[in-house]
């Protein structure tokens, strides 16, 4: 439609006056914004590019499990090179890694929110690579350096795991593709565990430091590739903030007191396995851990403007998720450590044999994870959680009752096959339940909390199991005494799995009662 009008005298049409020069400049330099059609960048990627993108993020779960598996089956070889035979000291070579991951994941997620998830993912892989190198170099020093290197290794996955999940959540729109991306993330765990078992055993045949040097090389390559494979993210850190505003957003007092509480509490349980509860510093650390925990919760509830753990988002659903996740994964940590101890120390199997014996983890874990990805929209996650707890219970019972010298294809095979279902169903189910139970503004925090519970439970479960083993193995003076201690720890895992099953059934009943009035 023309904006011109005719003059009263019938002359040529009059044109509207041009806008002032400054207005013209504003229009040209500030055109109207176009609607953002690429809110979820991964949706616009080609299929090969999506495979590379999701695969790169899955390396965070894969490498996390590698770091656990490559030491589980070779801990005896590593300990022997340092002159360590005490099972309590050997457990620290494993527990220190999981302890650090579980302690620092919440902080890793918050750092990603404040400084960029992609930056923290790449930084985490680089940090993990550096301390893997140091772990190998510790062969020229002592087991103290090795333990420190393992502890600092754990800070790498503490950065990559929550930020990898956050990147997936930001990059895919809700729907089937997002569910499958999360399923693949969980499904990469068994592949990582087997890779850790296999390459740990192979390199141990040559010289065990190459377990960690090869890991360092691979992680450096992943860090470089991730910088290219991860596209620009739609959610960017806040800009133009002062240093005080950044410190306030990080909730440093809450982070410091929370980390201190977790470290002291877990240290007390794991160290009690080594020296016993009669040592004053052990129960002093336990008491201090509880006190720092009280201070942490007080800060989060009454003082922090941006709490690192927003307790206001928690409800009874979250309590059941935490309980089931904690008991299940503590059971898994005990199972994977002590079933290996029985096979190697009592049955005389080699680390390489152990790697082969864990191969059923791959098909069982992959099928479980992908099945959960397909079923999440059709079955309530609480039922998937029940299936996971049943798998933990049955797999643990098979491990606890297994004769030490029985053939592989009986107890051991079925225990590995079944308990993997628990691992790869409980993780996605817990993540979805948590996501559905908290408000939208806390969605990014959900995955970090679940990963914190998982890794901290593994470490704490091993510490408590070690205490049980120490109390009943009569000093471990004979193989039968050692086996008695191992079985005691495995039966503790059975008890934890049973508790988790009861909690999951209560949660299902509670969910049915809650939905009944709406039926």
N, C-alpha and C positions, 0 to 999 in steps of 0.2 A: 504494500500500500504506500502511495506517494505521500510525503509530508508537505508537498507544495500546495499552495492555495492561490486562487486568482485574486488579483487586485480589484478594488471596487470599480476602477475605470475600465475594466475589461482588458487591461494590458497583460503582459506576460506574467506567468505565475511568480509569486514571491517565494523565495527560498528561506527556510529558517536560518537565523543567524548562526554562524559557526561557533562552536564552543570556544571559550577562552584558551589561549595557548597552553596555560598550565594544566587545564582540564584535559586537553588533548594529550599532553605528555603523560598525565596520570593514567589515562585509559590505555595508552600504548604500552606503558611500562608495567602496568598491573592488570593484565587481562583477567577476565572472570575465571576462577578456578574450575577445572574440569572434574567431574566426579571420578574418584579413585576406583578404577575397575580392577586393581591388582592388590586388594587388601591381603590376600593370602598368596604370596609369591610362588609357593611350590605348585599350586594348582595350574599355573601357566607354564610350567616346565615340561619339556618333552619327556617321554617315558624313559629313555636312556639317562637323561639328566636327573630325573627323579630317583632312579636307581642309585646313581652316584651320590646324590644328596642324602637319601635315607641311609645308604650303606655307610657313608662317612659318619653320620651321627650315631649309628649302631656300634661303631668302633668304641664308643665310650663304655658301653656295657660289655662288649667283647674284651677289651683290654683290661677292664676291671676284673673280670673273671680269670683272665690269663694271669694277672698278678697274684691271685689267690691260688690257682691250680698249679702254677709252676713251682710253688714252694711246698704245697701240701704233700706231694709224693716224694719230694727230694729233701725234706727237712732233716731226715736222718743223715744223709750224705753231707749236707752243709754243716750240721752240728758236729759231725765227726771231724771235719777239717778244722774246726775251732776247739776241739776237745770237749764238746758238750754232749752229755748223755742224759742229763736230768730232763724228764718229760716236761716239767714245769717251765724250764728255761727254753726248751724247744718250742713250746706253745707260743712264746712271745714273738718268735720269728714269723708267726702267722697272725696272732691276735693284734699285734701292734699296727699292722696294715689296715685291718678292718676297723680297729678302734679309731684311727685317724679319719678314715672315710666317713664313718658314722658321726663323728664329732663335728666335722667341718663342712658337711654338705649344705646345711642351712645357710652358713656364711657364704659358701660358694654360690648358692642361688641368689642371695641378696647382692653379692658383688656383680653378678650378671645383670640384675635389674638396674643397678646404679651405673655400671660402666660399659655394658653391652654384652649380650650373651655370646656372640661370636668371638669377641676378644677373649673372654674368659675360657671358652672352649679351646681355642688355639693355645692360650697360655697354660691351661691345665695339661694338655698333651706335651708341651715343651718341658714343663716342670717334672712331669712323670718320667720323661726320657732322661733328664739330668740325674735324677736320684736313682734310676735303674742303673745308670753308668756307675754311680758311687757304690751301689750295692755290690756290683761285681768287683770293683776295686778294693772293697773291704777285705778281700782275701789276703791282701798284703798288710792288713792291720789286725783287727780283732773282731770278735762277735759284737762288741759294743757298737762299733761303727756300722756293722751290718743291720743291727736292730734300729739304729737311728735312721739309716737309709730306708729301711722298710716303712718306718713311721712317716718319713717325709714323702715317700712314694705315694702313700695314701692320700696326700693332699691333691695329687693330680686328678684321680677319679672324683674327688670331692668337688672339683671344679667342672669336670667334663660331664658327669652324670646329670646334675640338675640343669645345667645349661643346654645340654643336648636335648633333654625332654622339653625345655622351654622353647627351644628353636622349633622343634616339631609342632608344638602347640600353636605357635605363632604363624607357622608357614602353611598349615593345611586348614581348610574350612571344615566345620563339623560334618561328619558323615563316614561312609565306609572306608574311604581312603585314609582318613585320619586314624580310624580304629586299627586298620591293618598296619599303618606305619608304627603305631605303638606296639602292636603285636610282634612285628619284626624286631623292634627294639628289645622286648623281653625275650624273644626267641633267639637272639644272638648270644644270650648267656651260656647255654650249653655248648655252643661252638667254642666260645672263649675258654670254658672250663676244660674241654677236651684238648684244645690247642695248648693250654698251660700244662696239663698232665703229659701230653705227648712230647712237646719240645723240651719240657723240664727233664723228662726221663732221658731223652736222646742226648742233650747237652751234658747231663750229669755223667753219662758214660765216658765223655771226653774230659771235660773240666767244668765244674759247676758254675764258675763266674760267667761263662758264655750264656747261661740262662738269661742273665740280666743285661749283658752287653748286646746280645741280639735283640732283646726287648727294647733297649735304648735306641738302637738304629731304626727299628720299625716305628716306634713312637715318634721319632723326629720326622720320618717320612709322612706319617699321618697328620702331624701338625701342619706341615707345609701344604699338603693336599687339601686340608680342611679350609685353609685360608682362601683357596680358589673355589672349592665345591659348594660352600655355603653362600647362598645369595644374600643381598642386602635385606635386612629384616624390617617389617613394618613398624615394630615397636622399638623406638630408640630411647636411649637414656635422656633424662631431663638435662636441658642445657642452661647455661648462664646462671649457675648456682654458685654461691660463695662456698668457701671451704667449710665454714661452720654449718651451712645447710647440708652439705654432703655428709659431714660427720653425723649430723642429727638424723639424716635418713638412714645411715648405716646401723644405727642402734648399737654403737660400740659398747656401752656398759652392759647391755643385754647379751651381746655376743661374747664378751670376755667372761662374764660370770657363768653363762651357759656352757662354754667350752671347758672352763675350769671344773665345773661340777661334773660334766661327763667324763673328763680325763681322770679326775681323782677317784670317782666312784668305780670306773672300770679298772683302773690301775690296782685298786685295793683287791678286787675279786681275782684278777689275774695273778697278782703277786702273792696272794694267799696260797695259791696253788704251788708256788715255788718254795716259800719259806714258812707257810703256816700262819694261822691267825694269832699265834702267840706273840708274834713280833709287834711291838707297840705302833710302829709307823704304819702298819697295814690298817689297823682299825682307826688310827688317827686320820689317815687319808679317806677312809670311808665316812667318818663323821664330818670331815671338812667338805667332802663331796655333797653330802646331804644339805649342809648349811649353805653352800654356794647355790645349790638347787633352789632352796627357799628364797634366797636373795634374787636369783634369776626370775622366778615367777612373780615376785613382788615388783620388780622393775617392769616386767612385761604388762602386768595388770594395772599398776598405779602410776607409772612414771613415763614410760617410753611413748613418744608421739607416733613413731612408726615402728611398732614392735616387730622384732625378727620372727617371733612366733605369736601371731595374733590369736590369743586364746578366746577372744570373743566369737571367733568363727567356729569353735568346737562345740559339739553336741554329743548326745548319747551314741549316735551312729558312728562318729569319729572314734569314740572310746572302744567300740567293738572292733572297728577296723584296726586300731592300734594293737588291741589285745591279740587278735587273730594273726596279724602280721608278725608281731614280736615273738609269739610262741612258735609259729611255724618256721620262721627263719632261724631262730635260736636252735630249734630242733635240727634244721638242715645243717647248720654249722657244726653241731656236735656229731651228726651222722657222718658227714664227709670227712671229718678229721679222724674219728675213732674207728670207722670201718676200715680206713686205710692203715691205722696203727695195728689193728688186729691182723690184717693181711700181710703187712711187711714184717712187723716185729715178732709175731707169733707164727704166722703161716709161712714166713720165709720168702715171700714174693718180692720181685724187683720193682723199682719205680716204673720201668717200661711196661711190665706186665700190668701194673695198676692203670696206666694210661689206656691200655687195650681193654681192660675190664670196665672202664667208664664209657666206652664208645656208645652203648645204648642211650646215653644222655642225648645224643644228637637227634636221632629220629623221634624219641619220646618227647623231648623238650620242644622241638620244632612243631610237631603235630599238635601238641597241647597249646602252644602259644597261638598258632594260626587258627585253631578251633575256637579259642577264646575270642580272637578278633572277629570271627564270623558270628559267634553266638551273643556277643555283648548287647546287641540291639534286640535280641529275641528272648533271652533268659535274664532274669534279674541277677546282678553281680553277686548278691548274697549267696545264691545257690552255687555259683562258681567257686566262691570262697569255701563252701562246705566241701565240695569235691577236692579242693586243694588240701584241706585239713585231713580228710580221710586218707589221701595219698601219703601225707606226712606220717600219719599214724601207722598205716600198714607197712610202709617202707622201713620205718624205725623198728617195728616189732621184728621184721625179718632180719635186720642187722643185729639186733640184741640177742636173738635166739640162734644165730648162725654158728654151727660148730667151726672152730678155728681152721680146721684142715679139710673142710668140705669142698667139693668141686665147685667151680665157678657157676655152672648152669643151674644151680639150685637157688639157695638163699640170696647169694650176692647178685646174680643177674636180675632177679625179679625185684630185689630191693632197689637197685639202681633204676630200673625201668619205671617203677611206681613212684618213687619219691621225687623224680624229676617232674612228674605231673604236678605235684604240689608246688614246686618252685615256679613253674611257668604258667600256673593258673592263678596263684595267689597274688603275684605282682600286678598284672593288669587289672585283676578284679579289685584289689585294694585301691589302685590309682583311680579307677572309675567311681567306686563308692565314695572316695574322698572328694572327688571332683563334683559329684552330685549333691554332696552334703554341705558344702561350704558356699558362701556367696561368691558372686562372679569376681569381685575384686581380689579374692584370695586364691584364684585358680592357679596362678603361676607358682604359688608356694606349696601347693598340694604334693606335687611330685617330689620336691625336696624333702618334705616331711616323711613321706613313705620310704624314700631311700635312706633317710637318717635312721628310721626304725629298723630297716632291714640290716644295714651294716653294723649298727650298734648292737643289735640283738645277736648277731653272729659272734661278735667279740665277747659280749657279756656272757652269752651261753657257754662259750668255750671256757671262760674263767670259772663259772660255777661248776661246769662238768669236771674241770681239773681239780677243784676242791673235793668233789665227790670221789674222784679217782684216788686222790691222795689219802683220803680218810679210810678207804676200804681195801687198798691193795697191799696192806701189811708190809709197807716199805718197798714193794716191788723187787724182793730178793730172788724170786724165781719166775719162770714163765707163767706158771699157774697163778701166781700173785698178780703179775702184770695183767693177765687176761681178766682176772676178777675185777681189777680197777677199770679196765676198758669197758667191761660189761655194765658196771655200775653207771658209768657216764652215758652209755647208750640207753640204759633204762630211764635215765633222767630225760633224755630226748623223747622217749616214748611218753613219759608223763606230760611233758610240755605239749606234744602233739595232741594228746587226749584233752588237755585243757583248752587248746585252740579249737578243737572240734566242738566241745561243749559251748564255747563262746559263739562260734559260728551258727550253731543250731538255735541258740537263744536269739541271735540277731535275726535269723529267718523268721522265728515265731513273732518277734517284736515287729518286724516289717509287715507280716500278715495282719496282725492286730491293728496296726496303724492304718492299713489300707481298707480294712473291713467296713468301716462306716461309709466309705465312698462307693462301695460295691453296689 
